[in-house]
Amino acid sequence: MGRRIVEEVLGRREAGELWATGYRPAFPLTPQEFTLGGVLPAVLYMMRWGQRRGKGNFEEVYDRPGVAGKKAAILDVSNGLSSRFEWFKGFDNDAGQAILGDLLLAYCLENRRHCTGREEQVQRVFPTHYFASWVDLPPRVAHLRGVPELVTTTLARQLHGPVLERSHRGHFAVGRDFDSNLLLRIFGTGAYIEGQPDNLSSDRFDESADVGLDQLLTIRLAQSLHGAPTKMRDESPDIINQQPVSLRATETFYDDLNVFLRAYGTTIPRQALLPILESYLALGLTNILFSTLRMLLQWAESGTLPPKADESSWSVFVDCSMSMDYDLRRASEESMDDLVQRLGRLPVCMMCLRILDQRARQERLDGLPEPTPDPTNRVNYLGDLLFDRLEASRDIEKDIRRTCFKLSDALKDSGEDSPAVDLLDDDNQKPAWRLAGHGAWLRVW
């Protein structure tokens, strides 16, 4: 009911924008569950084509025709590949198709919910080779919560412009050939471009290249799709050049990955390299999140982000004694409880930023900094707006207070009796915090 009342009071468009997830200029990820293993194929696609991935041919080629809602399973893929006699010989019987299916499940593809078996829906593709980027799994890149975009922009290191440009140079140049991008060079063994670089079918594989079985299976799977997926259609295909507020943690993310790939990318076997990369991505993104947490909690107190030199991640004490030492276990539990409580404050900070950002754009305030690529000035400007350091602060505060009262009255008229109503009427807090706290209470961030 609360969400419906908000839409009635504010209007559906404004409410939808206000109650969206997170605040992308500060933290350009959606803090929800995503499949980490599906990130690298999407990153490889963005690196190669300089755009966000749209629909490919996997569903058209391997979904079962005439069976409503029946998505492709391992058995469908193995049946399709085994019919390509120029690639596979001796797999055209039941036993051969079962063996091929098990190889695909072991090296290339994963079933939905990590299920075993050959009849379950295929959910994602493993990044064993660059050509995994041709396979549009998961079906929508938005299911990966913005992580591939952040990894791509972090590695590209483009200092200006709202979107990534294909002409950018560096170790991880976007939209260029395989030799110009370290990640593509490592994962694209035997891959080269023939014809127009922008043609989605221009990628080729040198059959004389030395690749492992896991990579060859991925290459054959991709070749059966006849081309890379098209650019995204239902949303903007551009890769937004957005860095998080935790610039120091982001630089550390780039430096560590760059050094690791340059030193070991071509020497560590692929099956060992992938778990290391996935672990690194998890640790690096966690460090960015914890750094963002500390910075936004400081912003909430002063309206100003700490300078880059003073940026640090939130410290967490972890007990590695398997809980055998009572003092270590207690210290670890207290540290984690403190972190969880502070993480609970993060959605309120991000919603407060969204509220202020929306009002500043609606009022077309002079001097509102661009959020890309570095959001520091934007966030600090909104902090000045919140802490009454700008000429427009008082008018914005009155406008938000009026919204709080409208929502409070609408909730009371509907018979709603909840802490959200008291929060909206609390004149001891700034209106932006009251409205942000109400949104967090609705659990819609």
N, C-alpha and C positions, 0 to 999 in steps of 0.2 A: 504493500500500500504506500509506503514512504516514497519509493521511487516514482510511482504514478503521480503523487501529489507534487513532487519536485518538478516533473514534466509539465503539469498543469499550471504551476505558478511561473516557471521560468520559460516555458516553451520547450518543445522536444529537441530542437536543434541546439539551443544554448545549454540545456540540461545534459544532452549527450556529450557535448564538448567538455562541460564542467566535470562530469562524473566519469571521465575516461580513466584509463589506467596510467598511473605514474605521472611524471613530468619529463618528457623526452629531452628537452635541452639539458636537464640536470643529469638524467640517467636514461640513455636512449635504449633501454631494454624494457620489456614487459616482465615484471617480477612474478612470473607464473611458470608452471612446469613446461619444459621443452626437452626434446631428445638431443642430447649433446652430440651423439654420433652422426646425426643428420646435418650438423653445422658445416663440416668441411666440404662436402659436395656443393652446397650452396655458395660457400666462399669461393671455391674454384670456378664456379659459373660466373660469379660477379667479377672476379679477377680477369677472366677471359673476355667477357662481353661488355663489361662496364655498365650493367643494368641489373635490375632485380628479375629473378626467374619467374616466368609464367608457366603456362600449360605446355607439357611435352606430349610425347606419343605413347608413353608406357600404358596408359589405360586403354587407348585405342587398339594397341597391338595385342595386349595380353588379357584384358578383361574378357570374361566368357560371354560371347554373343548370345542374345536371346534369353539370358537368365537375369532377370531384374535384380539389381542390387548385389550381384555376385562379382566381387572384386577379384583381381588376379591373385592367385596363390602360386606357391613354388611349383606345383605340378603343372600349372599352365605355362609358366616360363620354361621349364625343362622340356615340355612337349614342343613348344615353339622353337627352341634352340636346337633340339635334336633333329629337327627336320632340315636344318641347314647342313647338308652333307659336306659342303666345302669346308666347314669348320669342325664338325663333329662326325666321327664315324664309329659305328658300333653301339650307339646309344639309342637306336630307334626301336628297341623292344622295352618291355615293362621294367626289366631289371636295369637296363641302361638308363632309362629315364629316371628311375628312382635314385641311382647313383649320381647322375648329373644334378638332380634336385638337391640331394644332400650336400654336394659340393657347393652349389649356389647358396644354400642356407648356412654353410660353414664359413664361406669366404666373402660373399657379395651382398646378400639380402637378409633382412630380418623380418620375422612375422610380427603381426600386431600383438601388443602386450607381451612380447618376448616368448610367444608360444612356440612349441616344437611342432613338427608335422608338416606335411606337404599340402594340406587342404586349407590352412589358415590364410587369412588375408595378409599380403605382403605390405609392410609398413614403411621400411626405409632401406636405403642402399648404403653400404660401407664405402668409405673413400679409399679403396685400395689403389685406384688409378684416377687420373684426371677425368677419364671418360665416365666416371660415376656421376659427374655433373650433368650428363645427358639424360639421366634417369630422374624424372620428376617425382621423387619420393623424399619427404612427404608431399602429397599433392599440392599443397599451398605453402609457399615459403614463409608466409605469415605465421604458420604454426611453430616456427622456430623463434618467435618472440623478439625479433630484431637483432639476435646475436650475430648472424652472418654479416649484417650491415655494419655492426660495430667493429667486428674483426677486420673487415675489408677496409673501412675508413681509417682504422688505427694503423694498419700496415701500409696503406697508401701514403699517409702523412702529407696530405694536401693542405697547405696552410691558408688558402683563401678560396672563396666561392661557396655557395650553398649546396652544391651537388658535386660528386666526383666527376672529373673530366678524364677522358681517355688519353689525352696527350701528356698526362702527368708522368714524370720520370722518377726513378728510384729503384731500390731493390725489388719493390713490389708494384711495378707499374700496372695500371688498370687499363684493360681494353687493348692491349698490345699483343705481341707474339710470345711464344713460350720462352724464348731466350731472354726476354726483358723482365720476366717475373720469376723470382726465386722459387716461390711455391709451385707455380706451374711447371717449372723446369724439374723440380724434384718429383712431382707426382705425374708428370706427363712424359715418362720414358717412351720414346718412339713416336710421340705425337708431333705433328707438324701441320702447317696451314698450306692449303693448295687452292689457288684462285683468290677470290675476293675475301678479305679477312672478316667482313661483316656477314658473309653468307653462313647461315646456321648449319650448313652441311660442309663447310670448308675444312673442318678438322679431319686429318687423316692419321692412320697408324702405319708405321713402317714395319712390315711383316718380318723383317730381318732383326728387329730389336729383341734384346734379351730381357724377357719379363717372366715373372713367376706365374704359376697357375692361377693364383688368386687375382692377379692383375689381368691376365688373359681372359678369364671368365667375365670380368667387368667390361673389358673392351668389346667382347663379342655381344654381350647384352646391349651395350650402347649402340653398336653398329646395327643391330636388328631394329633400332628405333629410327634410323635413317637421318638423324639430325638432332641438334640441341634444342631444348625447349625455347619457345618464343619469349619475348619480354612480357612482363606483367601487364595485364589489361585492366583488371578491375580496380587497381590502385596505381599511383604514380610509379613508373618503372625506374625513375631516377634513384640513385643511391645517395641519400642525404648525407652531406659531409658534416656529421654531428659528433663532436667529442663530448664526453661527460665532464662534469665539473672537476672530477678527480684527475687533473691533467698529469700529475706526477705518477700516479698509479698506472695511467694509460701509457705513459712513456716507458715505464718499467716493463709493462706487458709487451710493448714493441721490442725493446732492447733484448729482453730475454729470448723471445721467439726468434728474432733475427739472428742472434749469436748462435742459438741452438741449431737452427736450420742450416746456417752456413757452415757450421763445424761438423754436424753429424747427419744432415738430411740425406746425403747420398751414400753414407756408409752403414747406417743402421738398417737392418732388414725391415721391409715394409710392415710385416706383422708385429714387429716389436716397436716400430716407430709410431704407429697409430695409437696404441694405448698411452704412450708417453705424451703425444700431442693432445689427446683428449684430457688427460690429467692436468696438463699445463693450462689448457683452456679453462678448466674448472677452477683451478687455483687462481689464475689471473683474473677471471671475472669476479671471483669471490673477493679478491683484494680490491678491485675497483668498487664493488658494492660496499664493502666495509669502509673504504676511504670516503665514498659518497655519504655514507651514514654520518661519519664524524663531521664532515664539512657542513652538511645541512643542519645538524643539531647546533653547530656553532652559529650558522646563519640565522636560525630561529631565535637565538638570544640577542644578536646584535644587528641583524639585517645585512651583514657583510661576510663574504666567504674568506677564510684564511688565505694568505698568500701561498703561492705554489711551494715556496721554500719551507713553509711550516706544515704542509700537508702530510698527514700520516694515516695509516689504516687503523681500524679499531683492533685493539689487542684482545686475543682470546687465549685463555689458559686451558690446555688440553691435557687430560690425565692419560698417560701411556702405560700405566702400571696395571692395566686391566682391572682397575678398581680394588686392587689388593692393599693399597696404602690409603687409610682413611683420610688423612689430611690432604693428600693430593686429590682424592675424589671430591672432597667437600669444596676445595678451592676451584676445581674444574666446574662443578655444578653451579657454584656462585657466579663464576665468570660467564657461563652460558646463560644463566637466568638473567643476568644484567644485560647481555647482548640481546636476548629475545625481547626484553622490555623496551630497549631502545629502538630495536627494529620496528616495534609496534608504533613508535612515534613517527617513523619515516613516511608512512602513507599520509599522515596529517600534514607534514611539511610539504610534500609534493602536491597535495590538493590545495594547500594555501598558495603555492606558487602558481598553480593553474588558475585559481580564482583571480589573483592579481594580474596575471598575464592576460587573461580574457578581458578584464576591465580596461587595462592599459591599451589593448588593441581596439576595443570598442570606442574608446575615447580618442583614439588616434593621437596619443600623447607624443609631443615633440621630444626627441632625444632617446626614444626607446631603442636600445641597441639590438642588432641582429643576433639571433641565437646561435648562428653557425659561423665558423666551425667551433670557436671557443665561446661557451655560454657564460663565462664569468661575469662580463659586464652586464649581460641581461639579468642574471640572477641578482647581482648587487643593485641594479636599478630597481628591481621589484622590492628588494629589501629596503631601499630608501623610501619607496612608496608606502611600505608597511609601517615604517618607523617615523613617519611624518617629516621626512627630510626633503620633500619635494612640494612644489606649489600645488600640485594636483592631489596631494595625499588626502586632504580633508574632504574633498568632493568624492573621491573614490571610497573613502571610509563611510561617508553618509549613504552612498549608493548601496554598498554591501550591507550596512545596517538595515536599510529599508528592505532588502531581500530577506534578511534573517527574520524580520517581523512578519513579512508576508508568509513565509514558510511556517512560522510558528502559529500564526492565526489559522492557516489552512489545516495544519495538523490537529489543532484543538477542535476546529469545526467538524473534522472527520471522526472525532472521538479518540484520537491517538493519544495515549498516555505513556510516554517513554522518556528516558533521559535526554533524548535528542531535543525535545521541546524545551526543557530547562536549559540546555546548552545554548540554544538559539536566543534565549531571553537573558542570558548572563551578561550584564553590562560591565562586569569586571574584566572581561577579555575583549581584545580587539575583534571587530566584526569578522575579519577575514579568518581568524582562528576559530571563531564560533561556527562559521559556515563550513570550514574545512573539517572540523571535528564532527559536525553533523554528517557530512559525506562519508567520513571514515566509519562512523557508527552504522551507517547503512550497509557497510561492507561491500561497496561497489567500486573500490579503487582498483 
